[in-house]
Amino acid sequence: MVLLRREIGDVLRDQRNRQGRTLREVSAAARVSLGYLSEVERGQKEASSELLSSICSALDMPLSSVLREVSDRIAVAEGVLVPDTVPAELSDTVFSAA
Amino acid sequence: MVLLRREIGDVLRDQRNRQGRTLREVSAAARVSLGYLSEVERGQKEASSELLSSICSALDMPLSSVLREVSDRIAVAEGVLVPDTVPAELSDTVFSAA
């Protein structure tokens, strides 16, 4: 079963890593505890709507963009969407190897 | 503040109404209590990821489609997306008036 909290967690963690920021930095900016953010990122806790909005703000990402990315990932997992682009982790590899 | 649970609730309720189904029918199909589904639809309760998946299955809608619709609605509320189509509720009115 595809679980929303796991996909949200993955998208938030990827975004934080792309920004090169630590759990400590983002949790402080979002005014949530480090443990809470960590559990949300690992898909172990359902983020409340209010705290999800705070975390998105701290990452300077509109909530709609996070959900769009989550929706696309779930669509791939559901077989509804076949990705026609090179995944970011692969293209990163290509670029850093070049 | 745009709250995820309110937008999810609106999308689920709209979908149920479009299918002409009652809270009782959908809650039974999703194996959740009628009160729980009602609170989720009104944006008063955060649906757990597991029960959100069950409700989507009961509505025969992929979770990704629900989230895509939610993302689009939030994008409009955030001013990120300007809708270029006639909203369903307006086009329904036009067609039923014709």
Backbone of each chain as ProteinMPNN parsed JSONL, in Angstrom:
{"seq_chain_A": "MVLLRREIGDVLRDQRNRQGRTLREVSAAARVSLGYLSEVERGQKEASSELLSSICSALDMPLSSVLREVSDRIAVAEGVLVPDTVPAELSDTVFSAA", "coords_chain_A": {"N_chain_A": [[0.849, -1.208, 0.0], [0.597, 2.173, -0.916], [1.766, 4.784, 0.994], [0.81, 7.927, 2.09], [2.223, 9.478, 4.041], [4.822, 8.468, 3.907], [5.703, 9.151, 1.36], [5.482, 11.928, 1.449], [7.377, 12.413, 3.418], [9.728, 11.555, 2.118], [9.905, 13.412, 0.022], [10.197, 15.818, 1.415], [12.608, 15.383, 2.791], [14.387, 14.971, 0.624], [14.287, 17.499, -0.517], [15.326, 19.112, 1.539], [17.898, 18.05, 1.679], [18.823, 18.712, -0.889], [19.064, 21.387, -0.535], [21.145, 21.469, 1.12], [20.865, 21.608, 3.89], [20.658, 21.105, 7.454], [18.826, 18.83, 9.653], [18.519, 20.131, 12.052], [18.684, 22.873, 11.402], [16.436, 23.229, 9.682], [14.319, 22.346, 11.289], [14.408, 24.221, 13.325], [13.822, 26.57, 11.902], [11.248, 25.972, 11.117], [10.002, 25.84, 13.482], [9.48, 23.402, 14.751], [10.065, 20.39, 16.621], [13.291, 18.807, 16.466], [13.205, 16.028, 16.562], [10.592, 15.503, 15.804], [10.52, 16.444, 13.12], [12.385, 14.715, 12.039], [11.086, 12.235, 12.354], [8.871, 12.666, 10.709], [10.131, 12.975, 8.225], [11.091, 10.391, 7.903], [8.799, 9.049, 7.458], [7.45, 8.068, 9.597], [5.741, 9.4, 11.184], [2.592, 11.018, 10.987], [2.407, 14.134, 9.596], [0.882, 16.985, 10.997], [-1.514, 19.121, 9.402], [-1.001, 21.817, 9.9], [1.684, 21.832, 10.82], [2.946, 20.722, 8.646], [2.614, 22.747, 6.773], [4.225, 24.694, 8.005], [6.742, 23.469, 7.824], [7.063, 23.346, 5.062], [7.159, 26.096, 4.519], [9.529, 26.721, 5.871], [11.288, 25.429, 4.232], [11.029, 26.95, 2.08], [9.263, 26.301, 0.066], [6.348, 26.088, -1.839], [3.383, 24.61, -0.482], [1.796, 23.41, -2.389], [3.623, 22.659, -4.369], [5.135, 20.694, -3.106], [3.135, 18.779, -2.771], [2.476, 18.281, -5.394], [4.769, 17.028, -6.295], [4.721, 14.813, -4.61], [2.332, 13.645, -5.477], [3.032, 12.962, -8.105], [5.042, 11.07, -7.627], [3.58, 9.081, -6.322], [1.806, 8.427, -8.332], [3.483, 7.166, -10.14], [4.2, 4.953, -8.593], [1.72, 3.762, -8.425], [1.384, 3.003, -10.963], [0.056, 4.645, -12.64], [1.267, 6.702, -13.881], [3.864, 6.916, -16.143], [7.149, 7.706, -15.848], [8.686, 10.165, -17.887], [10.991, 11.446, -17.858], [14.44, 11.856, -16.936], [15.236, 10.625, -13.787], [15.948, 12.776, -10.987], [18.056, 11.936, -9.309], [19.57, 10.363, -10.979], [20.263, 12.1, -13.072], [21.766, 13.912, -11.67], [23.942, 12.327, -11.025], [25.008, 11.916, -13.557], [25.711, 14.531, -14.269], [27.548, 15.197, -12.268], [29.53, 13.44, -12.85], [30.446, 14.341, -15.212]], "CA_chain_A": [[0.0, 0.0, 0.0], [1.335, 3.43, -0.976], [1.358, 5.597, 2.14], [1.063, 9.35, 1.887], [3.235, 10.052, 4.935], [6.172, 8.074, 3.464], [6.047, 9.934, 0.163], [5.706, 13.307, 1.911], [8.668, 12.413, 4.113], [10.812, 11.459, 1.13], [10.004, 14.674, -0.728], [10.739, 16.845, 2.322], [14.025, 15.099, 3.044], [15.127, 15.255, -0.612], [14.371, 18.95, -0.692], [16.268, 19.614, 2.543], [19.249, 17.645, 1.27], [19.209, 19.51, -2.054], [19.425, 22.717, -0.04], [22.331, 21.318, 1.96], [20.557, 22.063, 5.247], [20.549, 20.028, 8.445], [17.563, 18.689, 10.372], [18.491, 21.141, 13.1], [18.386, 24.172, 10.786], [15.068, 23.301, 9.158], [13.36, 22.227, 12.383], [14.38, 25.511, 14.029], [13.109, 27.533, 11.045], [9.831, 25.59, 11.065], [9.505, 25.812, 14.86], [9.069, 22.064, 15.194], [11.227, 19.765, 17.255], [14.143, 18.033, 15.551], [12.72, 14.65, 16.555], [9.348, 15.475, 15.022], [10.868, 16.555, 11.697], [13.064, 13.483, 11.658], [10.077, 11.176, 12.214], [8.065, 12.975, 9.522], [10.952, 12.667, 7.039], [11.226, 8.937, 7.745], [7.476, 8.472, 7.215], [7.007, 7.367, 10.804], [4.697, 10.174, 11.849], [1.762, 11.846, 10.113], [2.538, 15.554, 9.923], [-0.395, 17.701, 11.001], [-1.576, 20.082, 8.292], [-0.358, 23.065, 10.319], [3.138, 21.689, 10.869], [3.41, 20.507, 7.273], [2.728, 24.09, 6.177], [5.408, 25.344, 8.593], [7.95, 22.845, 7.28], [7.174, 23.817, 3.664], [7.632, 27.495, 4.571], [10.943, 26.703, 6.271], [12.041, 24.96, 3.056], [10.74, 27.918, 1.021], [8.587, 25.551, -1.002], [4.891, 26.106, -1.659], [2.779, 23.311, -0.162], [1.29, 22.823, -3.638], [4.743, 22.022, -5.092], [5.434, 19.448, -2.391], [2.071, 17.806, -3.053], [2.58, 17.908, -6.802], [5.851, 16.042, -6.39], [4.206, 13.612, -3.938], [1.332, 13.054, -6.369], [3.736, 12.339, -9.235], [5.719, 9.857, -7.15], [2.568, 8.057, -6.038], [1.261, 7.999, -9.626], [4.439, 6.195, -10.679], [4.06, 3.737, -7.781], [0.416, 3.159, -8.733], [1.37, 2.609, -12.372], [-0.811, 5.574, -13.372], [2.136, 7.617, -14.631], [5.177, 6.398, -16.497], [7.993, 8.899, -15.924], [9.335, 10.315, -19.195], [12.189, 12.264, -17.658], [15.488, 11.187, -16.166], [15.103, 10.977, -12.371], [16.934, 13.756, -10.517], [19.25, 11.303, -8.738], [20.396, 9.883, -12.086], [20.838, 13.222, -13.824], [22.807, 14.458, -10.784], [25.098, 11.463, -11.188], [25.577, 12.192, -14.871], [26.343, 15.85, -14.283], [28.735, 15.274, -11.434], [30.565, 12.626, -13.48], [30.927, 15.02, -16.441]], "C_chain_A": [[0.885, 1.259, 0.0], [0.84, 4.326, 0.156], [1.782, 7.043, 1.949], [2.201, 9.863, 2.752], [4.655, 9.683, 4.506], [6.612, 8.916, 2.279], [6.303, 11.394, 0.542], [7.078, 13.385, 2.58], [9.838, 12.39, 3.142], [11.007, 12.788, 0.399], [10.616, 15.767, 0.157], [12.231, 16.625, 2.576], [14.879, 15.393, 1.812], [15.339, 16.76, -0.77], [15.386, 19.557, 0.294], [17.701, 19.276, 2.151], [19.732, 18.452, 0.069], [19.661, 20.898, -1.631], [20.662, 22.669, 0.86], [22.105, 21.786, 3.386], [20.389, 20.867, 6.176], [19.131, 19.967, 9.018], [17.417, 19.811, 11.392], [18.087, 22.508, 12.53], [16.916, 24.273, 10.376], [14.047, 23.196, 10.286], [13.271, 23.541, 13.162], [13.589, 26.535, 13.219], [11.608, 27.253, 11.029], [9.176, 25.616, 12.439], [8.862, 24.479, 15.22], [10.296, 21.43, 15.832], [12.003, 18.955, 16.211], [13.624, 16.595, 15.44], [11.462, 14.499, 15.709], [9.667, 15.505, 13.532], [11.518, 15.268, 11.205], [12.057, 12.35, 11.445], [9.198, 11.398, 10.984], [8.847, 12.594, 8.269], [11.073, 11.165, 6.806], [9.871, 8.254, 7.538], [6.932, 7.743, 8.412], [5.91, 8.117, 11.54], [3.92, 10.942, 10.784], [1.985, 13.3, 10.525], [1.141, 16.172, 9.987], [-0.349, 18.726, 9.866], [-0.852, 21.38, 8.644], [1.166, 22.937, 10.283], [3.715, 21.387, 9.495], [3.567, 21.855, 6.566], [3.966, 24.817, 6.705], [6.699, 24.785, 7.999], [8.155, 23.284, 5.83], [7.688, 25.256, 3.629], [9.112, 27.536, 4.896], [11.829, 26.269, 5.109], [11.827, 25.9, 1.868], [10.15, 27.231, -0.21], [7.096, 25.704, -0.804], [4.382, 24.702, -1.357], [2.307, 22.622, -1.44], [2.406, 22.117, -4.412], [5.118, 20.699, -4.444], [4.403, 18.39, -2.773], [2.087, 17.365, -4.505], [3.652, 16.823, -6.975], [5.401, 14.712, -5.756], [3.223, 12.883, -4.857], [2.008, 12.339, -7.532], [4.423, 11.04, -8.814], [4.719, 8.734, -6.914], [1.97, 7.538, -7.344], [2.183, 6.968, -10.265], [4.284, 4.871, -9.929], [2.754, 3.012, -8.101], [0.356, 2.669, -10.182], [0.497, 3.5, -13.223], [0.034, 6.447, -14.296], [3.463, 6.922, -14.907], [6.094, 7.612, -16.663], [8.677, 8.981, -17.283], [10.56, 11.214, -19.09], [13.205, 11.454, -16.861], [15.326, 11.599, -14.701], [16.252, 11.879, -11.914], [18.209, 13.082, -10.018], [20.176, 10.753, -9.83], [21.052, 11.049, -12.812], [21.934, 13.899, -12.988], [24.105, 13.664, -10.968], [25.813, 11.789, -12.503], [26.34, 13.515, -14.838], [27.598, 15.885, -13.435], [29.874, 14.427, -12.003], [31.186, 13.364, -14.658], [32.044, 16.015, -16.104]], "O_chain_A": [[1.8, 1.387, 0.813], [-0.356, 4.595, 0.266], [2.946, 7.343, 1.683], [3.058, 10.603, 2.268], [5.587, 10.462, 4.703], [7.764, 9.344, 2.208], [7.226, 12.022, 0.023], [7.845, 14.315, 2.332], [10.818, 13.113, 3.318], [12.136, 13.229, 0.186], [11.453, 16.546, -0.3], [13.015, 17.574, 2.575], [15.954, 15.983, 1.92], [16.428, 17.221, -1.112], [16.197, 20.406, -0.078], [18.603, 20.104, 2.275], [20.9, 18.834, 0.003], [20.517, 21.511, -2.268], [21.16, 23.704, 1.303], [23.021, 22.299, 4.029], [20.028, 19.771, 5.749], [18.347, 20.908, 8.89], [16.334, 20.367, 11.573], [17.253, 23.208, 13.105], [16.239, 25.257, 10.674], [13.021, 23.875, 10.255], [12.191, 23.931, 13.607], [12.782, 27.281, 13.773], [10.797, 28.174, 10.939], [7.964, 25.44, 12.565], [7.838, 24.431, 15.902], [11.424, 21.874, 15.614], [11.446, 18.489, 15.218], [13.607, 16.018, 14.353], [11.285, 13.51, 14.998], [9.149, 14.692, 12.767], [11.239, 14.795, 10.103], [12.16, 11.595, 10.478], [8.824, 10.445, 10.3], [8.304, 11.969, 7.358], [11.148, 10.712, 5.664], [9.799, 7.028, 7.452], [6.052, 6.893, 8.279], [5.232, 7.561, 12.404], [4.49, 11.446, 9.816], [1.771, 13.655, 11.684], [0.308, 15.906, 9.121], [0.726, 19.14, 9.431], [-0.177, 21.972, 7.802], [1.857, 23.823, 9.78], [4.853, 21.758, 9.208], [4.541, 22.072, 5.845], [4.673, 25.477, 5.945], [7.632, 25.532, 7.708], [9.28, 23.561, 5.414], [8.544, 25.597, 2.814], [9.869, 28.287, 4.281], [12.982, 26.69, 5.01], [12.371, 25.678, 0.786], [10.492, 27.54, -1.351], [6.606, 25.473, 0.301], [4.884, 23.721, -1.906], [2.403, 21.401, -1.565], [2.163, 21.087, -5.042], [5.384, 19.711, -5.127], [4.753, 17.246, -3.064], [1.755, 16.222, -4.819], [3.462, 15.844, -7.697], [5.663, 13.636, -6.292], [3.277, 11.661, -4.995], [1.605, 11.237, -7.905], [4.395, 10.044, -9.537], [4.973, 7.58, -7.26], [1.661, 6.352, -7.459], [1.713, 6.002, -10.867], [4.241, 3.803, -10.539], [2.696, 1.783, -8.052], [-0.6, 2.003, -10.579], [0.215, 3.185, -14.379], [-0.423, 6.875, -15.356], [4.101, 6.402, -13.992], [5.847, 8.458, -17.523], [9.193, 7.979, -17.78], [11.096, 11.681, -20.095], [12.853, 10.481, -16.194], [15.282, 12.791, -14.399], [17.38, 11.758, -12.393], [19.311, 13.574, -10.261], [21.391, 10.681, -9.65], [22.24, 11.004, -13.13], [22.915, 14.399, -13.538], [25.198, 14.226, -11.053], [27.036, 11.918, -12.555], [27.47, 13.606, -15.318], [28.592, 16.51, -13.806], [31.041, 14.657, -11.685], [32.309, 13.063, -15.063], [32.571, 16.677, -16.998]]}, "seq_chain_B": "MVLLRREIGDVLRDQRNRQGRTLREVSAAARVSLGYLSEVERGQKEASSELLSSICSALDMPLSSVLREVSDRIAVAEGVLVPDTVPAELSDTVFSAA", "coords_chain_B": {"N_chain_B": [[-3.918, 30.514, 6.414], [-3.274, 27.807, 4.255], [-4.711, 24.7, 4.608], [-3.879, 21.343, 4.494], [-5.61, 19.198, 5.263], [-8.149, 20.287, 4.981], [-8.419, 20.765, 2.247], [-8.079, 18.199, 1.218], [-10.356, 17.023, 2.341], [-12.392, 18.474, 1.028], [-12.004, 17.654, -1.627], [-12.491, 14.897, -1.444], [-15.161, 14.865, -0.601], [-16.439, 16.212, -2.726], [-15.962, 14.361, -4.764], [-17.347, 12.107, -3.837], [-19.946, 13.144, -3.861], [-20.232, 13.648, -6.595], [-20.421, 11.069, -7.455], [-22.825, 10.424, -6.478], [-23.163, 9.147, -4.018], [-23.756, 8.116, -0.629], [-22.579, 9.186, 2.648], [-22.761, 6.995, 4.309], [-22.625, 4.785, 2.562], [-20.037, 5.057, 1.402], [-18.382, 5.088, 3.652], [-18.817, 2.543, 4.657], [-17.823, 0.964, 2.561], [-15.17, 1.712, 2.687], [-14.475, 0.8, 5.107], [-14.386, 2.47, 7.354], [-15.528, 4.469, 10.124], [-18.708, 6.116, 9.919], [-18.777, 8.599, 11.168], [-16.07, 9.278, 11.295], [-15.372, 9.527, 8.558], [-17.036, 11.62, 7.9], [-15.954, 13.688, 9.48], [-13.409, 13.867, 8.354], [-14.064, 14.688, 5.755], [-15.06, 17.202, 6.298], [-12.797, 18.489, 6.998], [-12.013, 18.431, 9.589], [-10.638, 16.495, 10.818], [-7.446, 14.941, 10.663], [-6.807, 12.672, 8.191], [-5.488, 9.438, 8.585], [-2.682, 8.011, 6.827], [-3.157, 5.376, 6.042], [-5.984, 5.132, 6.261], [-6.787, 7.106, 4.519], [-5.956, 6.009, 2.101], [-7.7, 3.81, 2.028], [-10.165, 5.124, 1.813], [-9.887, 6.385, -0.653], [-9.721, 4.112, -2.29], [-12.293, 3.109, -1.877], [-13.706, 5.044, -3.179], [-12.913, 4.534, -5.647], [-10.772, 5.88, -6.78], [-7.523, 6.719, -7.716], [-5.009, 7.356, -5.251], [-3.097, 9.153, -6.095], [-4.48, 10.755, -7.933], [-6.328, 12.082, -6.346], [-4.539, 13.588, -4.816], [-3.347, 15.111, -6.785], [-5.446, 16.732, -7.566], [-5.875, 18.042, -5.155], [-3.413, 19.345, -4.908], [-3.543, 21.092, -7.098], [-5.699, 22.708, -6.34], [-4.664, 23.91, -4.046], [-2.522, 25.23, -5.153], [-3.806, 27.209, -6.6], [-4.965, 28.624, -4.485], [-2.638, 29.503, -3.29], [-1.79, 31.228, -5.161], [-0.045, 30.37, -7.009], [-0.851, 29.058, -9.209], [-2.875, 29.933, -11.901], [-6.104, 29.256, -12.672], [-7.046, 27.985, -15.839], [-9.219, 26.876, -16.848], [-12.755, 26.275, -16.95], [-14.262, 26.093, -13.819], [-15.458, 22.988, -12.445], [-17.897, 23.13, -11.066], [-19.082, 25.351, -12.169], [-19.241, 24.74, -14.909], [-20.919, 22.574, -14.771], [-23.27, 23.833, -13.998], [-23.778, 25.37, -16.267], [-24.167, 23.37, -18.186], [-26.372, 22.011, -17.123], [-28.25, 23.946, -17.281], [-28.638, 24.227, -19.921]], "CA_chain_B": [[-3.025, 29.385, 6.09], [-3.926, 26.719, 3.52], [-4.54, 23.462, 5.373], [-4.008, 20.146, 3.665], [-6.765, 18.344, 5.572], [-9.393, 20.892, 4.45], [-8.459, 20.561, 0.79], [-8.343, 16.765, 1.006], [-11.761, 16.804, 2.683], [-13.241, 19.015, -0.045], [-11.881, 16.82, -2.835], [-13.166, 13.618, -1.198], [-16.614, 15.079, -0.565], [-16.879, 16.499, -4.101], [-15.939, 13.125, -5.538], [-18.47, 11.281, -3.374], [-21.193, 13.738, -4.351], [-20.322, 13.422, -8.049], [-20.83, 9.672, -7.649], [-24.175, 10.268, -5.935], [-23.13, 8.147, -2.948], [-23.932, 8.671, 0.707], [-21.51, 8.957, 3.625], [-22.91, 5.635, 4.83], [-22.13, 3.841, 1.554], [-18.585, 5.142, 1.212], [-17.692, 4.7, 4.89], [-18.883, 1.071, 4.741], [-16.896, 0.406, 1.565], [-13.791, 2.008, 3.107], [-14.312, 0.232, 6.45], [-14.144, 3.483, 8.389], [-16.825, 4.833, 10.685], [-19.375, 7.229, 9.244], [-18.361, 9.837, 11.838], [-14.694, 9.568, 10.897], [-15.385, 10.026, 7.177], [-17.681, 12.942, 7.92], [-14.998, 14.661, 10.021], [-12.347, 14.033, 7.345], [-14.615, 15.491, 4.65], [-15.229, 18.599, 6.739], [-11.488, 19.052, 7.31], [-11.883, 18.557, 11.04], [-9.734, 15.459, 11.314], [-6.401, 14.502, 9.736], [-6.93, 11.248, 7.854], [-4.206, 8.717, 8.573], [-2.332, 7.594, 5.466], [-3.822, 4.099, 5.76], [-7.423, 5.301, 6.041], [-6.946, 7.889, 3.295], [-5.875, 5.041, 0.992], [-8.953, 3.037, 2.009], [-11.255, 5.975, 1.324], [-9.667, 6.544, -2.097], [-10.127, 2.854, -2.925], [-13.756, 3.027, -1.826], [-14.213, 5.986, -4.191], [-12.355, 4.074, -6.92], [-9.921, 6.968, -7.274], [-6.147, 6.552, -7.244], [-4.549, 8.379, -4.304], [-2.367, 10.188, -6.839], [-5.438, 11.678, -8.556], [-6.841, 12.93, -5.266], [-3.489, 14.539, -4.426], [-3.148, 16.041, -7.897], [-6.531, 17.715, -7.478], [-5.581, 18.823, -3.955], [-2.271, 20.203, -5.227], [-4.008, 22.157, -7.995], [-6.528, 23.646, -5.564], [-3.79, 24.667, -3.148], [-1.727, 26.125, -6.002], [-4.658, 28.367, -6.886], [-5.067, 29.388, -3.227], [-1.332, 30.117, -3.029], [-1.475, 32.166, -6.24], [1.009, 29.775, -7.84], [-1.48, 28.586, -10.443], [-4.107, 30.616, -12.282], [-6.856, 28.245, -13.422], [-7.396, 28.411, -17.192], [-10.392, 26.113, -17.274], [-13.973, 26.601, -16.204], [-14.413, 25.155, -12.697], [-16.491, 21.957, -12.658], [-19.21, 23.514, -10.544], [-19.673, 26.303, -13.105], [-19.59, 24.085, -16.177], [-22.103, 21.766, -14.469], [-24.412, 24.739, -14.008], [-24.04, 25.732, -17.658], [-24.736, 22.244, -18.917], [-27.705, 21.63, -16.671], [-29.172, 25.007, -17.668], [-28.818, 24.172, -21.383]], "C_chain_B": [[-3.819, 28.283, 5.368], [-3.654, 25.423, 4.266], [-4.836, 22.245, 4.505], [-5.286, 19.379, 3.965], [-8.074, 18.936, 5.038], [-9.531, 20.632, 2.962], [-8.714, 19.093, 0.466], [-9.825, 16.473, 1.265], [-12.694, 17.291, 1.574], [-13.214, 18.122, -1.279], [-12.628, 15.493, -2.64], [-14.693, 13.787, -1.214], [-17.163, 15.348, -1.967], [-16.974, 15.212, -4.911], [-17.111, 12.225, -5.138], [-19.793, 11.817, -3.905], [-21.359, 13.534, -5.859], [-20.784, 11.999, -8.346], [-22.23, 9.407, -7.105], [-24.24, 9.25, -4.815], [-23.232, 8.84, -1.588], [-22.675, 8.426, 1.551], [-21.548, 7.506, 4.097], [-22.321, 4.615, 3.854], [-20.598, 3.847, 1.48], [-17.843, 4.717, 2.481], [-17.722, 3.183, 5.055], [-17.878, 0.445, 3.78], [-15.443, 0.596, 2.002], [-13.465, 1.388, 4.464], [-13.803, 1.267, 7.453], [-15.513, 3.862, 8.947], [-17.385, 6.033, 9.927], [-18.908, 8.556, 9.85], [-16.954, 10.257, 11.447], [-14.673, 10.164, 9.505], [-15.983, 11.43, 7.129], [-16.712, 14.013, 8.428], [-13.857, 14.927, 9.037], [-12.855, 14.941, 6.222], [-14.752, 16.956, 5.036], [-13.893, 19.227, 7.14], [-11.251, 19.198, 8.797], [-10.939, 17.516, 11.613], [-8.691, 15.154, 10.234], [-6.641, 13.023, 9.452], [-5.555, 10.605, 7.971], [-3.944, 8.251, 7.144], [-3.055, 6.303, 5.083], [-5.311, 4.314, 5.435], [-7.698, 6.175, 4.821], [-6.885, 6.96, 2.078], [-7.16, 4.22, 0.888], [-10.103, 3.852, 1.431], [-11.115, 6.181, -0.192], [-10.078, 5.28, -2.839], [-11.646, 2.748, -2.978], [-14.38, 3.94, -2.876], [-13.702, 5.625, -5.582], [-11.534, 5.168, -7.599], [-8.504, 6.68, -6.825], [-5.783, 7.683, -6.28], [-3.842, 9.513, -5.049], [-3.317, 11.206, -7.47], [-6.015, 12.63, -7.521], [-5.803, 14.002, -4.932], [-3.203, 15.542, -5.532], [-4.207, 17.135, -7.834], [-6.299, 18.637, -6.274], [-4.453, 19.821, -4.238], [-2.705, 21.374, -6.109], [-4.84, 23.189, -7.235], [-5.66, 24.517, -4.671], [-2.945, 25.649, -3.954], [-2.525, 27.378, -6.342], [-4.745, 29.253, -5.643], [-3.759, 30.108, -2.919], [-0.962, 31.151, -4.09], [-0.384, 31.657, -7.154], [0.435, 29.406, -9.204], [-2.753, 29.393, -10.693], [-4.904, 29.63, -13.132], [-7.231, 28.778, -14.803], [-8.56, 27.606, -17.731], [-11.588, 26.559, -16.441], [-14.102, 25.602, -15.066], [-15.598, 24.216, -12.923], [-17.869, 22.431, -12.207], [-19.895, 24.531, -11.46], [-20.104, 25.608, -14.388], [-20.795, 23.177, -15.96], [-23.357, 22.627, -14.569], [-24.802, 25.067, -15.446], [-24.717, 24.585, -18.381], [-26.141, 21.919, -18.45], [-28.729, 22.702, -17.036], [-29.51, 24.9, -19.158], [-29.932, 23.184, -21.745]], "O_chain_B": [[-4.893, 27.883, 5.816], [-2.5, 25.083, 4.529], [-5.889, 22.138, 3.876], [-5.979, 18.949, 3.043], [-8.996, 18.2, 4.686], [-10.616, 20.32, 2.472], [-9.472, 18.778, -0.451], [-10.465, 15.758, 0.495], [-13.661, 16.615, 1.223], [-14.245, 17.861, -1.898], [-13.311, 15.02, -3.549], [-15.415, 12.958, -1.769], [-18.195, 14.804, -2.359], [-17.937, 14.997, -5.646], [-17.783, 11.652, -5.995], [-20.654, 11.054, -4.344], [-22.461, 13.283, -6.346], [-21.449, 11.748, -9.351], [-22.761, 8.306, -7.249], [-25.248, 8.559, -4.662], [-22.841, 9.997, -1.43], [-21.834, 7.589, 1.223], [-20.509, 6.869, 4.264], [-21.61, 3.696, 4.26], [-19.953, 2.798, 1.493], [-16.801, 4.066, 2.404], [-16.755, 2.597, 5.543], [-17.167, -0.493, 4.141], [-14.589, -0.247, 1.726], [-12.323, 1.442, 4.919], [-12.928, 0.993, 8.275], [-16.538, 3.606, 8.316], [-16.645, 6.846, 9.374], [-18.671, 9.523, 9.126], [-16.673, 11.445, 11.286], [-14.033, 11.19, 9.28], [-15.498, 12.306, 6.413], [-16.653, 15.113, 7.878], [-13.394, 16.06, 8.901], [-12.151, 15.855, 5.792], [-14.582, 17.845, 4.201], [-13.861, 20.377, 7.576], [-10.405, 19.981, 9.228], [-10.49, 17.633, 12.754], [-9.009, 15.115, 9.046], [-6.674, 12.211, 10.377], [-4.565, 11.168, 7.504], [-4.873, 8.112, 6.349], [-3.51, 6.149, 3.949], [-5.832, 3.758, 4.469], [-8.722, 6.011, 4.159], [-7.667, 7.106, 1.139], [-7.65, 3.965, -0.212], [-10.913, 3.341, 0.658], [-12.106, 6.155, -0.921], [-10.71, 5.355, -3.893], [-12.215, 2.348, -3.994], [-15.455, 3.647, -3.402], [-14.003, 6.301, -6.565], [-11.592, 5.355, -8.814], [-8.291, 6.416, -5.642], [-6.197, 8.826, -6.47], [-3.969, 10.682, -4.685], [-2.996, 12.392, -7.535], [-6.172, 13.825, -7.774], [-6.139, 15.176, -4.783], [-2.856, 16.691, -5.258], [-3.909, 18.314, -8.025], [-6.499, 19.849, -6.359], [-4.532, 20.989, -3.857], [-2.285, 22.511, -5.892], [-4.704, 24.392, -7.455], [-5.89, 25.72, -4.553], [-2.68, 26.763, -3.503], [-1.977, 28.48, -6.367], [-4.615, 30.474, -5.73], [-3.77, 31.2, -2.35], [0.034, 31.861, -3.957], [0.147, 32.403, -7.977], [1.133, 29.436, -10.218], [-3.601, 29.52, -9.81], [-4.441, 29.211, -14.193], [-7.689, 29.915, -14.918], [-8.854, 27.644, -18.926], [-11.437, 27.144, -15.369], [-14.059, 24.394, -15.299], [-16.608, 24.6, -13.513], [-18.876, 22.174, -12.867], [-21.123, 24.582, -11.531], [-21.197, 25.853, -14.897], [-21.614, 23.019, -16.866], [-24.368, 22.218, -15.14], [-25.979, 25.048, -15.807], [-25.702, 24.776, -19.094], [-27.01, 21.591, -19.258], [-29.927, 22.425, -17.099], [-30.535, 25.413, -19.607], [-30.233, 22.998, -22.924]]}, "name": "protein", "num_of_chains": 2, "seq": "MVLLRREIGDVLRDQRNRQGRTLREVSAAARVSLGYLSEVERGQKEASSELLSSICSALDMPLSSVLREVSDRIAVAEGVLVPDTVPAELSDTVFSAAMVLLRREIGDVLRDQRNRQGRTLREVSAAARVSLGYLSEVERGQKEASSELLSSICSALDMPLSSVLREVSDRIAVAEGVLVPDTVPAELSDTVFSAA"}
